[in-house]
Amino acid sequence: MYSVEDWEWLSDTPEEFEEAIKNALTPNEKEFFVKMRSKELFEIAASNDVLMSDSDNPDKLYILRVGSDDILIGRDIEHPKDSPSPEEYAGLFLALKQNISHFVGRNITLLEWLRERDFNGIKYDQNNDLK
């Protein structure tokens, strides 16, 4: 399906994606991992890929894909002085394991937070390089 060379410069691995797709709890979660695998492999986002806007959820969390597989998490882009500093992670799976309590005010990982929402608000067509 994909060659070893496709994954050479990525932090995430094909095995992580296969496991996540196989163990997805809902169709939306499965769609997320299928589409993110494709984005990481074939769609660079030098100007950021807005996976979720802070206006798409009550916690005002935003999630950006930077480059190929870096993930930037932040809160309330309109009021940055009132929010914790955004954090960037090398790889989707590292970002999903992060506790985002300082952004949302409760003890929860990014993956748990996305699952609570059933991945609602995730966008797959907001790559600024393709606009």
MARRO-471866 format. One record per atom (N, C-alpha, C, O): residue number from 1; x negated, y, z. Coordinates in Angstrom, 1 decimal. Each point is the difference from the previous one (the first is absolute). Layout:
// MARRO-471866
pos  X  Y  Z
NUM  X  Y  Z
...
// end
This chain:
// MARRO-471866
pos  X  Y  Z
1  -0.8  -1.2  0.0
1  0.8  1.2  0.0
1  -0.9  1.3  0.0
1  0.1  0.7  -0.9
2  -0.9  -0.6  1.9
2  -0.9  1.2  0.1
2  -1.4  -0.6  0.1
2  -0.2  -1.1  0.6
3  -0.8  1.8  -1.1
3  -1.3  -0.5  0.1
3  -0.7  0.6  1.2
3  0.4  0.9  0.6
4  -1.5  -1.5  -0.2
4  -0.8  0.4  1.1
4  -0.5  1.5  -0.2
4  0.0  0.7  1.0
5  -0.3  -0.4  -2.2
5  -0.4  1.4  -0.3
5  1.0  1.0  0.3
5  -0.3  1.2  0.3
6  1.6  -1.6  -0.4
6  1.1  1.0  0.3
6  -0.1  0.4  1.4
6  0.4  1.2  0.3
7  -0.9  -2.0  0.6
7  0.0  0.3  1.5
7  -1.3  0.4  0.5
7  -0.2  0.3  1.2
8  -0.8  -0.1  -2.1
8  -1.4  0.2  0.4
8  -0.1  1.2  0.9
8  -0.8  0.0  1.0
9  1.4  1.1  -1.2
9  -0.2  1.3  0.7
9  1.2  0.3  1.0
9  0.0  1.0  0.6
10  0.9  -2.0  -0.4
10  1.1  0.3  0.9
10  -0.2  -0.6  1.4
10  -0.7  -1.0  0.2
11  1.2  1.7  0.8
11  -0.1  -0.5  1.4
11  1.0  -1.2  0.2
11  -0.3  -0.9  0.8
12  1.4  1.0  -1.5
12  1.0  -1.1  0.2
12  -0.3  -1.2  -0.9
12  -0.8  0.2  -0.9
13  1.3  -1.3  1.2
13  -0.4  -1.2  -0.7
13  1.3  -0.7  -0.6
13  1.1  0.3  0.4
14  -1.3  -1.1  -1.5
14  1.1  -0.7  -0.5
14  0.7  -0.9  1.0
14  1.2  -0.2  -0.1
15  -1.9  -0.4  1.0
15  0.5  -0.9  1.0
15  1.0  0.8  0.9
15  1.0  -0.5  0.4
16  -1.4  1.7  0.0
16  0.8  0.8  0.9
16  1.4  0.3  -0.7
16  1.0  0.0  0.6
17  -1.1  0.4  -1.9
17  1.2  0.3  -0.7
17  0.9  -1.3  -0.2
17  1.2  0.1  0.2
18  -1.8  -1.2  -0.5
18  0.7  -1.3  -0.2
18  0.7  -0.3  1.3
18  1.2  -0.4  0.0
19  -1.9  0.5  1.1
19  0.6  -0.3  1.3
19  1.2  0.9  0.4
19  1.0  -0.4  0.4
20  -1.2  1.7  -0.7
20  1.0  1.0  0.3
20  1.3  -0.2  -0.9
20  1.1  0.1  0.5
21  -1.3  -0.4  -1.7
21  1.1  -0.3  -0.9
21  0.7  -1.3  0.4
21  1.3  0.0  0.0
22  -2.0  -1.0  0.3
22  0.6  -1.3  0.5
22  0.8  0.2  1.3
22  1.0  -0.6  0.1
23  -1.5  1.4  0.8
23  0.6  0.2  1.3
23  0.9  1.2  0.1
23  0.4  0.4  1.1
24  -0.1  0.3  -2.2
24  0.9  1.1  0.1
24  1.3  -0.3  0.6
24  0.6  -1.1  -0.3
25  -0.1  2.0  1.2
25  1.3  -0.3  0.7
25  1.2  0.4  -0.8
25  1.1  -0.6  0.2
26  -1.3  1.5  -1.2
26  1.2  0.4  -0.8
26  -0.5  0.2  -1.5
26  -1.2  0.1  -0.2
27  2.2  0.0  -0.7
27  -0.4  0.3  -1.4
27  -0.7  1.3  -0.1
27  -0.9  0.1  -0.9
28  1.2  0.9  1.7
28  -0.6  1.3  -0.1
28  -1.5  -0.1  0.4
28  -0.9  0.7  -0.6
29  0.6  -1.5  1.6
29  -1.3  -0.2  0.5
29  -0.8  -0.7  -1.1
29  -1.2  0.4  -0.3
30  1.7  -1.4  -0.3
30  -0.7  -0.8  -1.0
30  -0.3  1.0  -1.2
30  -1.1  0.0  -0.6
31  2.1  0.8  0.2
31  -0.2  1.0  -1.1
31  -1.1  0.9  0.3
31  -0.8  0.3  -0.8
32  0.7  0.2  2.1
32  -1.1  0.9  0.4
32  -1.3  -0.7  -0.2
32  -0.9  0.7  -0.7
33  0.7  -1.9  1.1
33  -1.4  -0.6  -0.1
33  -0.3  -0.4  -1.5
33  -1.1  0.2  -0.4
34  2.1  -0.6  -0.4
34  -0.2  -0.3  -1.4
34  -0.4  1.3  -0.7
34  -1.0  0.0  -0.8
35  1.7  1.1  1.0
35  -0.3  1.3  -0.7
35  -1.3  0.6  0.5
35  -0.7  0.6  -0.8
36  0.4  -0.7  2.1
36  -1.2  0.5  0.5
36  -1.2  -0.7  -0.5
36  -1.1  0.6  -0.3
37  1.2  -1.9  0.1
37  -1.1  -0.8  -0.6
37  -0.3  0.5  -1.4
37  -1.1  0.2  -0.4
38  2.1  0.0  -0.4
38  -0.1  0.5  -1.3
38  -0.6  1.4  0.0
38  -0.9  0.3  -0.9
39  1.4  0.6  1.7
39  -0.5  1.3  0.1
39  -1.5  0.0  0.3
39  -0.8  0.8  -0.6
40  0.4  -1.5  1.6
40  -1.4  -0.1  0.4
40  -0.9  -0.5  -1.1
40  -1.1  0.5  -0.2
41  1.6  -1.4  -0.5
41  -0.8  -0.6  -1.1
41  -0.1  0.8  -1.3
41  -1.0  0.0  -0.7
42  2.1  0.7  0.4
42  0.1  0.5  -1.3
42  0.4  1.5  -0.1
42  0.1  0.6  -1.1
43  0.0  0.1  2.2
43  0.5  1.4  0.0
43  -0.8  0.8  1.0
43  0.4  0.0  1.2
44  -1.4  0.7  -1.7
44  -0.7  0.9  0.9
44  0.8  1.2  0.4
44  0.9  0.5  -0.8
45  -1.1  0.0  2.0
45  0.7  1.2  0.4
45  -0.9  1.0  0.6
45  -0.1  0.3  1.2
46  -0.8  0.3  -2.1
46  -0.9  1.0  0.5
46  0.6  1.3  0.6
46  -0.5  0.6  0.9
47  1.7  -0.3  -1.4
47  0.8  1.1  0.5
47  1.1  -0.4  1.0
47  0.9  0.8  0.2
48  -1.0  -2.0  0.3
48  0.9  -0.5  1.0
48  1.3  -0.6  -0.6
48  0.5  0.5  -1.0
49  -0.1  -1.6  1.6
49  1.2  -0.7  -0.4
49  0.9  0.1  1.3
49  -0.3  -0.6  1.0
50  1.4  1.4  -1.1
50  0.8  0.2  1.1
50  1.0  -1.2  0.2
50  1.0  -0.1  -0.7
51  -1.4  -0.8  1.6
51  0.8  -1.2  0.3
51  1.2  0.3  0.8
51  1.1  -0.5  -0.2
52  -1.2  1.5  1.1
52  1.1  0.4  0.8
52  -0.2  1.5  0.4
52  -1.1  0.4  0.4
53  2.1  0.4  -0.7
53  -0.1  1.4  0.4
53  0.6  0.2  1.4
53  0.8  -0.8  0.5
54  -1.3  1.8  0.2
54  0.4  0.3  1.3
54  1.5  0.4  0.1
54  0.6  0.0  1.0
55  -0.1  0.4  -2.2
55  1.5  0.4  0.0
55  0.9  -1.2  -0.2
55  1.2  0.1  0.0
56  -1.8  -1.3  -0.2
56  0.8  -1.2  -0.2
56  0.2  -0.9  1.2
56  0.5  -1.1  -0.1
57  -0.8  1.6  1.3
57  0.2  -0.7  1.2
57  0.1  0.9  1.2
57  -0.6  1.1  0.0
58  1.4  -1.5  1.0
58  0.1  0.9  1.2
58  -1.2  0.2  0.8
58  -0.1  1.0  0.7
59  -0.9  -1.9  -0.8
59  -1.3  0.2  0.7
59  -0.9  1.0  -0.7
59  -1.1  0.3  0.6
60  1.4  0.1  -1.8
60  -0.8  0.9  -0.8
60  -1.4  -0.5  -0.3
60  -1.0  0.7  -0.1
61  1.0  -2.0  0.0
61  -1.3  -0.7  -0.3
61  -0.2  0.0  -1.6
61  0.9  -0.2  -0.7
62  -2.1  0.5  0.3
62  -0.3  -0.2  -1.4
62  -1.1  -1.0  -0.2
62  -0.9  -0.2  0.9
63  0.9  -0.5  -2.0
63  -1.0  -1.0  -0.3
63  -0.4  0.2  -1.5
63  0.8  0.0  -0.9
64  -2.1  0.2  0.8
64  -0.6  0.2  -1.3
64  -1.0  -1.1  -0.4
64  -0.7  -0.5  0.9
65  0.6  0.1  -2.1
65  -1.0  -0.8  -0.5
65  -1.1  0.9  -0.7
65  0.4  0.8  -0.8
66  -1.6  -1.0  1.2
66  -1.1  0.9  -0.5
66  -1.0  -0.9  -0.7
66  -0.5  -1.0  0.5
67  0.2  1.4  -1.8
67  -0.9  -0.8  -0.8
67  0.7  -1.3  -0.4
67  1.0  0.1  -0.7
68  -1.6  -1.2  1.1
68  0.6  -1.3  -0.4
68  0.7  -0.6  1.2
68  1.1  -0.5  -0.1
69  -1.8  0.4  1.3
69  0.6  -0.7  1.1
69  -0.1  0.7  1.3
69  0.4  -0.7  1.0
70  -0.8  1.9  -0.9
70  0.0  0.7  1.3
70  1.4  0.5  0.3
70  0.7  0.4  -0.9
71  -0.4  -0.5  2.1
71  1.4  0.5  0.5
71  -0.2  1.1  1.0
71  -0.7  -0.1  1.0
72  1.4  1.2  -1.3
72  0.0  1.2  0.9
72  1.4  0.1  0.7
72  1.0  0.0  -0.7
73  -1.0  0.0  2.0
73  1.2  0.1  0.8
73  0.0  1.3  0.7
73  -1.0  0.4  0.7
74  2.1  0.4  -0.7
74  0.1  1.2  0.7
74  1.4  0.3  0.3
74  0.9  -0.7  -0.2
75  -0.7  1.9  0.9
75  1.3  0.4  0.4
75  0.3  1.4  -0.3
75  -0.9  0.9  0.3
76  2.1  -0.6  -0.8
76  0.5  1.4  -0.1
76  -1.0  0.9  -0.7
76  -0.6  0.9  0.6
77  0.5  -1.1  -1.9
77  -0.9  0.8  -0.8
77  0.3  1.5  0.0
77  -0.9  0.9  -0.3
78  2.2  -0.5  0.6
78  0.4  1.4  0.1
78  -0.6  0.7  1.2
78  -0.1  1.2  0.0
79  -0.1  -2.0  1.1
79  -0.5  0.6  1.2
79  -1.2  -0.8  0.5
79  0.0  -0.6  1.1
80  -1.2  0.7  -1.8
80  -1.1  -0.8  0.4
80  -0.6  0.3  1.3
80  -0.6  -0.8  0.7
81  0.7  2.1  -0.2
81  -0.6  0.4  1.3
81  0.8  -0.7  1.1
81  -0.6  -0.1  1.1
82  1.8  -0.3  -1.3
82  0.8  -0.6  1.1
82  0.0  -1.5  -0.1
82  0.6  -0.7  0.8
83  -1.4  0.1  -1.6
83  -0.1  -1.4  -0.2
83  -1.4  -0.5  0.2
83  -1.0  0.7  -0.2
84  0.9  -2.0  0.5
84  -1.4  -0.6  0.1
84  -0.6  0.0  -1.4
84  0.6  0.1  -1.0
85  -1.9  -0.1  1.0
85  -0.8  0.0  -1.3
85  0.3  -1.3  -0.8
85  0.2  -1.0  0.6
86  0.0  1.2  -1.9
86  0.2  -1.2  -0.8
86  -1.2  -1.0  0.1
86  -1.1  0.4  0.4
87  1.4  -1.7  -0.6
87  -1.1  -1.0  0.1
87  0.0  -0.8  -1.3
87  1.0  -0.3  -0.6
88  -2.2  0.0  0.1
88  -0.2  -0.7  -1.2
88  -0.7  -1.3  0.3
88  -0.9  -0.1  0.8
89  1.4  -1.0  -1.5
89  -0.5  -1.3  0.3
89  -0.4  -0.7  -1.3
89  0.6  0.3  -1.1
90  -1.7  -1.1  1.1
90  -0.5  -0.7  -1.2
90  0.8  -1.2  -0.1
90  -0.4  -1.1  0.5
91  1.5  1.1  -1.3
91  0.8  -1.1  -0.3
91  1.4  0.0  0.6
91  0.1  0.5  1.1
92  0.8  -1.0  -1.8
92  1.4  0.0  0.4
92  0.2  -0.9  1.3
92  0.7  0.4  0.9
93  -1.4  -1.5  -0.9
93  0.2  -1.0  1.1
93  -0.6  0.6  1.3
93  0.6  -0.3  1.1
94  -1.6  1.0  -1.2
94  -0.6  0.7  1.2
94  1.0  1.0  0.5
94  0.3  0.1  1.2
95  0.2  0.7  -2.1
95  1.0  1.1  0.4
95  1.3  -0.6  0.6
95  0.5  0.5  1.0
96  -0.1  -1.7  -1.5
96  1.3  -0.6  0.5
96  -0.2  -0.5  1.4
96  1.0  -0.1  0.7
97  -2.2  -0.1  -0.2
97  -0.2  -0.5  1.3
97  -0.1  1.1  1.0
97  -0.1  -0.3  1.2
98  0.0  1.5  -1.6
98  -0.3  1.2  0.9
98  1.2  0.3  0.8
98  1.2  0.0  -0.5
99  -1.4  0.3  1.8
99  1.0  0.5  0.9
99  0.2  1.4  -0.3
99  -0.9  0.8  0.0
100  2.2  -0.4  -0.4
100  0.3  1.4  -0.4
100  0.7  0.7  1.1
100  0.8  1.0  -0.3
101  -1.0  -1.4  1.5
101  0.8  0.7  1.1
101  -0.3  1.5  0.1
101  1.0  0.7  0.4
102  -2.2  -0.3  -0.7
102  -0.3  1.5  0.1
102  0.8  0.8  -1.1
102  0.1  1.2  0.1
103  0.4  -1.9  -1.1
103  0.8  0.6  -1.1
103  1.5  0.0  0.3
103  0.7  0.9  -0.2
104  -0.3  -2.1  0.8
104  1.5  -0.2  0.1
104  0.5  0.0  1.4
104  1.2  -0.2  0.3
105  -2.1  0.2  0.7
105  0.4  0.1  1.4
105  0.4  -1.3  0.7
105  0.6  0.0  1.0
106  -0.9  -1.1  -1.7
106  0.2  -1.3  0.7
106  -1.0  -1.0  -0.5
106  -0.6  0.2  -1.1
107  0.4  -1.2  1.9
107  -1.0  -1.0  -0.3
107  0.4  -0.9  -1.2
107  0.8  -0.9  0.3
108  -1.3  1.1  -1.5
108  0.4  -0.8  -1.1
108  -1.1  0.1  -1.1
108  -0.7  1.0  -0.1
109  0.5  -2.1  -0.6
109  -0.9  0.0  -1.2
109  0.7  0.6  -1.2
109  1.2  0.0  -0.1
110  -2.0  0.3  -0.9
110  0.5  0.5  -1.2
110  0.9  -1.1  -0.7
110  1.1  0.3  -0.5
111  -1.5  -1.5  0.5
111  0.8  -1.1  -0.6
111  1.3  -0.2  0.8
111  1.0  -0.1  -0.6
112  -1.1  0.2  1.9
112  1.3  -0.2  0.8
112  0.9  1.2  -0.3
112  1.2  -0.2  -0.1
113  -1.7  1.4  0.0
113  0.8  1.2  -0.3
113  0.6  -0.2  -1.4
113  1.2  0.3  -0.2
114  -1.9  -0.7  -0.8
114  0.5  -0.2  -1.4
114  1.1  -1.1  0.1
114  1.0  0.1  -0.7
115  -1.2  -1.2  1.4
115  1.0  -1.0  0.1
115  1.2  0.4  0.6
115  1.1  -0.3  -0.4
116  -1.2  1.2  1.5
116  1.3  0.5  0.6
116  0.8  0.7  -1.0
116  1.2  0.0  0.0
117  -1.8  0.7  -1.0
117  0.7  0.8  -1.0
117  0.3  -0.9  -1.2
117  0.6  0.5  -0.9
118  -1.0  -1.8  0.9
118  0.0  -0.9  -1.2
118  -0.6  0.7  -1.2
118  0.5  -0.1  -1.1
119  -1.6  0.8  1.4
119  -0.8  0.7  -1.1
119  0.8  1.1  -0.7
119  -0.4  0.4  -1.1
120  1.5  0.0  1.6
120  0.8  1.1  -0.6
120  -0.8  1.3  0.0
120  -0.7  0.3  1.1
121  0.7  0.4  -2.1
121  -0.8  1.2  -0.2
121  -1.3  -0.1  -0.7
121  -0.6  0.9  -0.4
122  0.2  -2.2  0.2
122  -1.2  -0.2  -0.8
122  0.2  0.3  -1.4
122  1.1  -0.5  -0.6
123  -2.0  1.2  0.0
123  0.2  0.3  -1.5
123  -1.2  -0.6  -0.7
123  -1.1  -0.2  0.5
124  1.4  -0.3  -1.7
124  -1.0  -0.6  -0.8
124  -0.3  0.8  -1.3
124  -0.8  -0.5  -0.8
125  1.3  1.6  0.7
125  -0.2  0.8  -1.3
125  -0.4  1.5  0.3
125  0.3  0.9  -0.7
126  -1.1  -0.8  1.8
126  -0.4  1.4  0.4
126  -1.5  0.2  -0.1
126  -0.6  0.7  0.8
127  -0.1  -1.4  -1.7
127  -1.4  0.1  -0.2
127  -0.3  1.3  -0.7
127  0.4  0.2  -1.1
128  -1.0  0.8  1.8
128  -0.2  1.3  -0.6
128  -0.9  0.0  -1.2
128  0.0  0.9  -0.8
129  -0.8  -1.9  0.6
129  -0.8  -0.2  -1.2
129  0.8  -0.3  -1.2
129  -0.4  0.2  -1.2
130  1.6  -0.7  1.4
130  0.8  -0.5  -1.1
130  1.1  1.0  -0.4
130  0.9  -0.3  -0.8
131  -0.8  1.4  1.5
131  1.0  1.0  -0.2
131  -0.4  1.0  -1.0
131  0.8  0.9  -0.4
// end
